Amino acid sequence: MDYSPLIISLRTSLTATFLAFLLGLFAASKVRKLKRFRGFFDGIFTLPMVLPPTVLGFFLLLFFGKNSIVGKVLHSFHIEMIFSWEATVLAATTVAFPLVYRTVLSAFDQLDENMIYAAQTLGMRDLKIFWKIIIPNSLSGILGGTIMAFARALGEFGATMMIAGNIHGKTQTIPIAIYTAVQRGDRITAYKWTLIIMIFSFVMMMWMNYFNHHQRQKKLR
């Protein structure tokens, strides 16, 4: 059995989760402070979560294609995004980002603002408040969003097919390998890959539940 789809999926998911974590944390921290246009930016950042993956992939194809402005700029630097491993990361990051963003923003909104006000009266800078107060008290939400983002990136199919294609050993992730196996009638291979991705997803969800339970028990002490 060729394990290249597993390696590609893990590389893609880990990279995409890291990028989605950074972008989601940054976006949530900025939107939390907004009083005007919060609904607009929240809608923009959440949109990839509700759009069909193929539609999302189509937009990415238009934005990063060779005929687009971004595509031409990348091409001038000899960077080919379409049908590359980087395209799988781009698709996975795009679909994973809203999960991190929404979960982290929800955790930020549940914080007791009095803690932040108290820190400000003590002369703490905003950056220090963010890392010393906001992040530690939102850790459960941040980790939960990150784990869900990884699971979503691992299972990404539609957008990846649109922008990265199905290139064996290069862009063929586990979901695409399952699709390919079913198309050629190889159900045994499809069952194996399905079992593998289910195990990964289940372990990630169990880890998230364990951490959330541990955090709740810690707060009750």
C-alpha positions in Angstrom: 0.0 0.0 0.0 1.3 3.4 -1.0 1.4 5.7 2.0 2.2 8.9 0.2 -1.4 10.3 0.6 -0.9 9.9 4.4 2.4 11.8 4.4 1.0 14.5 2.1 -2.1 14.9 4.3 -0.1 15.1 7.5 2.3 17.7 6.1 -0.6 19.7 4.6 -2.8 19.5 7.7 0.0 20.4 10.1 1.2 23.3 8.0 -2.4 24.5 7.4 -3.3 24.3 11.1 -0.2 26.3 12.0 -1.1 29.0 9.5 -4.8 29.0 10.4 -3.9 29.2 14.1 -1.8 32.4 13.5 -4.3 34.0 11.2 -7.3 33.0 13.3 -5.7 34.3 16.5 -4.8 37.6 14.9 -8.2 38.1 13.2 -10.1 37.3 16.5 -7.9 39.7 18.5 -8.7 42.5 16.0 -12.4 41.8 15.6 -12.9 41.6 19.4 -11.9 45.2 19.7 -14.2 46.4 16.9 -17.3 48.4 17.7 -18.3 49.3 14.2 -18.3 47.0 11.2 -17.8 43.9 13.5 -20.6 42.1 11.8 -19.2 42.8 8.4 -15.7 41.5 9.1 -17.1 38.6 11.1 -19.1 37.6 8.1 -16.1 37.8 5.8 -13.9 35.7 8.0 -16.7 33.1 8.6 -17.7 32.9 4.9 -15.3 30.0 4.0 -17.0 27.9 6.6 -20.4 28.1 4.9 -19.4 28.2 1.2 -19.4 24.9 -0.6 -15.8 23.6 -0.9 -16.0 23.6 -4.7 -17.1 27.2 -4.8 -14.3 28.1 -2.4 -11.8 26.3 -4.6 -13.2 28.1 -7.6 -12.6 31.5 -6.0 -9.1 30.4 -5.0 -8.5 29.3 -8.6 -9.6 32.7 -9.9 -7.5 34.5 -7.3 -4.3 32.5 -7.7 -4.6 31.4 -11.3 -2.1 32.4 -13.9 -4.4 35.0 -15.5 -5.0 36.8 -12.1 -3.0 39.7 -10.8 -1.7 37.6 -7.9 -0.9 34.7 -10.2 1.1 36.9 -12.5 3.0 38.4 -9.7 3.8 34.9 -8.3 4.7 33.7 -11.8 7.2 36.6 -12.1 9.0 35.1 -9.1 8.8 31.7 -10.7 6.2 30.5 -8.1 3.6 28.3 -9.5 0.7 27.9 -6.9 -1.8 26.0 -9.0 -1.5 22.2 -9.0 1.3 22.2 -6.4 1.7 21.0 -2.8 1.4 24.6 -1.7 -2.0 24.7 -3.2 -3.2 21.9 -0.9 -1.9 24.0 2.0 -3.7 27.0 0.7 -7.0 25.1 0.4 -6.7 23.5 3.8 -5.8 26.7 5.5 -8.7 28.5 3.9 -11.3 26.0 5.2 -9.6 25.6 8.6 -9.2 29.3 9.4 -12.9 30.0 10.2 -12.9 27.2 12.8 -10.0 28.8 14.7 -11.3 32.3 14.3 -14.9 31.6 15.5 -13.8 29.4 18.4 -11.1 31.8 19.6 -13.4 34.9 19.2 -16.1 33.1 21.2 -13.5 32.4 23.9 -12.4 36.0 23.9 -16.0 37.3 24.2 -16.6 35.2 27.3 -13.7 36.7 29.2 -14.4 38.8 32.2 -13.7 42.4 31.0 -13.0 43.4 34.6 -9.7 41.5 34.5 -8.6 43.5 31.5 -9.7 46.8 33.0 -7.8 45.9 36.2 -4.7 45.1 34.3 -5.0 48.4 32.4 -5.3 50.4 35.7 -2.1 48.7 36.8 -0.3 50.0 33.8 0.0 46.8 31.8 0.4 47.3 28.0 -2.1 45.9 25.6 0.4 43.3 24.2 1.3 42.1 27.7 -2.4 41.9 28.6 -3.0 39.8 25.5 -0.3 37.3 26.3 -0.6 37.2 30.1 -4.3 37.5 30.6 -6.4 36.9 27.5 -4.5 33.9 26.1 -4.2 31.9 29.3 -7.9 32.4 30.1 -8.9 31.5 26.6 -6.7 28.4 26.2 -9.5 25.9 26.1 -11.2 27.6 23.2 -8.0 28.2 21.4 -6.9 24.6 21.6 -10.4 23.4 20.7 -10.4 25.5 17.6 -7.0 24.4 16.6 -7.8 20.7 17.0 -11.0 21.2 14.9 -9.0 23.1 12.3 -6.6 20.2 12.0 -9.4 17.7 11.6 -11.0 19.9 9.0 -7.8 20.3 7.1 -7.2 16.6 7.2 -10.6 16.0 5.6 -10.5 18.7 3.0 -11.5 17.5 -0.5 -13.4 19.9 -2.7 -11.3 23.0 -2.7 -8.1 20.9 -2.9 -9.4 19.1 -6.0 -10.2 22.5 -7.6 -6.9 24.2 -7.0 -4.4 21.4 -6.4 -5.8 18.6 -8.5 -5.2 14.9 -8.1 -1.5 14.4 -8.7 -0.2 11.1 -7.1 2.7 11.7 -4.8 2.3 15.5 -4.9 -1.2 16.7 -4.2 -3.1 13.5 -3.6 -4.3 13.7 0.0 -6.2 10.9 1.9 -9.7 12.2 0.9 -8.6 12.4 -2.8 -7.1 8.9 -2.5 -10.4 7.6 -1.2 -12.2 9.2 -4.1 -9.7 7.8 -6.6 -10.0 4.3 -5.1 -13.8 4.4 -5.3 -13.6 5.7 -8.9 -11.5 2.7 -10.0 -13.5 0.2 -8.0 -10.8 -0.5 -5.4 -13.0 -0.6 -2.3 -10.3 -2.3 -0.1 -8.0 0.7 -0.5 -10.9 3.1 0.1 -11.9 1.2 3.3 -8.3 1.4 4.5 -7.9 5.1 4.0 -11.4 5.8 5.4 -10.4 3.9 8.6 -7.2 5.8 8.9 -8.8 9.2 8.6 -11.5 8.2 11.0 -8.9 7.1 13.6 -7.0 10.4 13.3 -10.2 12.4 13.6 -11.5 10.4 16.6 -8.2 10.7 18.4 -8.1 14.5 17.9 -11.7 14.8 19.2 -10.9 12.6 22.3 -7.9 14.8 23.0 -9.9 17.9 22.8 -12.6 16.5 25.1 -9.9 15.4 27.6 -8.3 18.8 27.6 -11.6 20.6 28.0 -12.5 18.3 30.9 -9.1 18.9 32.5 -9.6 22.7 32.2 -13.0 22.5 33.8 -11.8 20.5 36.7 -8.9 22.9 37.1 -11.2 25.9 37.4 -13.4 24.1 40.0 -10.4 23.5 42.3 
